[in-house]
Amino acid sequence: MVYNSRDSFYKTPFGAVEAGTEVRFAITPPRDWAVSAVFLHVEFEFDRETVEIPMGWAGLSGARDLYRAVLPTGDRLGPAWYYFRLESPGRPSFYYGNNDRGSGGEGARRDEPGRAFQLTVYAKNDTPAWYGAGVTYHIFPDRFRRTKTPNPKGMIGNRIVHKNWEDVPVFLPEENGEITNRDFFGGSIAGVREKLLYLNSLGVNTIYFSPVFEAASNHRYDTADYHKIDPMFGTEEEFRALCAQAASLGIRVILDGVFSHTGYDSRYFNARGSYDSVGAHQSQVSPYFSWYDFREWPFQYSSWWGIYTLPQVNESCPAYIDFVVGGRDSVIRHWLRAGASGWRLDVADELPDDFIVRLRETLREENPDAVLIGEVWEDASNKISYDVRRRYFLGRELHGVMNYPLRNALLSYLLGGFAEDFRDAMESLRENYPRDAYISLMNSLGTHDTPRVLTVLGAQGHEYNLPREEKAVFQLSPERYRLAAARLKLGALILFCFPGSPCVYYGDEAGLQGFEDPFNRRGYPWGHEDHDLLAWYTLLGQARNEHRCLQAGEIQYLYAQGPLLVFARETEEETALIVANRGDAPHEATFSWSGGIISDLFGRRLSPVGGKLTLTIPALSGNVYFTARKLPRKRR
């Protein structure tokens, strides 16, 4: 090995560093490379500064030369990109940089600089510890629980209400060829309050609601009034009571902030005249006119992804910023004062950095313990959107993001991928993210924007191409369901034992199935739950709450090859050993073990023999074992 960015021999500290930290580098080129000098080349992107530091020869490391250097980060912030330039007498310089995947870890020799390694330099971030430690439950408000069939009379939008909770959501266009999402099931705040003890039994610490504000559609991402709970869902008084009742059970509430666009049928745009306000579509002297970008008023305007019912707003407009963030009764302030403990920002990559900075400042003013999570589908530390490198994790914006890279890597593993690929994908994130951000991620296997995880884990490829009429009634065969449920139990085990908050999309724990929207948004199957799956989720939630090492422990990978994944989460007081086998045959694993007696989720105890621990892991299953000792630290 010449250089490995994750190995403490070659780079320390591990991963992202706080500004002002001195980072120590080492490189060990083979003697037959005839290296006479090595330089550490670093480009600080946001400061537009490049430095090249001569590395000092420090003797030999085995049969290799050893060169060392120290990089002072100073007050610079942002991604720094580095590689090594090597000189050899009588030939041009050559280089050692990142691997072809750009994932960090072991690099590659090149004749040209090529891919660089990433070093994230960030400012101290006051991240609330409660979020990443706990379990999150994601509720799509209209579909979780209703206490009665609502009457839509007087509500905006031409709503219809399903009398049968188990109906399939409307999925075909109406007569004009438009999908309006105007069919409702009537999930309500009262229904959520009725099931708070259920959520508590699952170990839930945080409820994350998709939008709850008044809107014409059932998904409510077309906000009509940011200061009003949708009347079909409840009232502000009921919301306040929900937050208070949830708090008494140790459960907090975070809301979905949809601030890149509003609804066509809203108090602010008011294209259909549903409100007594003067909307931007009605008059150019509307107080909301400056929020929108009209190419030709009133019918040509910027809209989200070209969807006319979602007119896009200008988040740099002072009046809009004041309304959402800065004003005395701004949207952010209002709902934090009503009992919310944080926000999830919809399409965070479409919000300007300055807007998020202002929002975060308001959050800190109102409640320093409130959390801010962003919807970002890629590695958020180096995300580029609209040709701009984002600054999410530099200390002034997001606490964490939705961890779609984990979902992708974990599903790939469960469906036959290699454990080492899962490990490498996750270690790349851990290396790039500040530690506080990494342990504050919203980790999930499914959301309202993805097919149901059971369907993903059980459906066969051709079934994704079925006509929508067939998808509407599709259910896995008993054999495929058993396979999917076994895979899901293994995936949930890893999810609940991983750094970051395990997030359960409502109904996944009960066996809900479905392809893409709207089939992934059926009503929770009350009375038809998969009780075996539900018992497993309950056990995992309880373990997460009872064991500090699962909430905040450092992660150490002990084995990752083929179908077998073994990792530990450890604090000074306790270690959790997580073993997973996604293969179709049992495997036996033997470890050198100094951690003493271990006990699993079910209280079964196992003792090492002769300093070794042997575990038999059945096919397509996993377990977690606990010991009251810390493992010896091994070099990364």
Helices and strands as residue ranges (DSSP letters): E 11-12, E 17-18, E 22-27, G 31-33, E 37-44, E 49-61, E 64-72, E 78-88, E 91-97, E 108-110, E 117-122, H 129-133, E 135-139, G 141-143, E 160-161, E 183-184, H 189-194, H 196-201, E 204-209, E 213-215, E 223-229, H 236-248, E 252-257, G 289-291, E 294-296, E 300-301, G 304-306, H 318-321, I 322-326, H 331-337, E 342-345, G 348-350, H 353-366, E 371-374, E 384-385, E 388-389, E 400-401, H 404-414, H 419-432, H 435-438, E 442-444, H 453-458, G 461-465, H 468-471, H 478-497, E 501-505, G 508-510, G 519-521, H 531-546, H 548-552, E 554-561, E 564-570, E 575-581, E 587-592, E 598-600, E 605-606, E 612-617, E 621-627
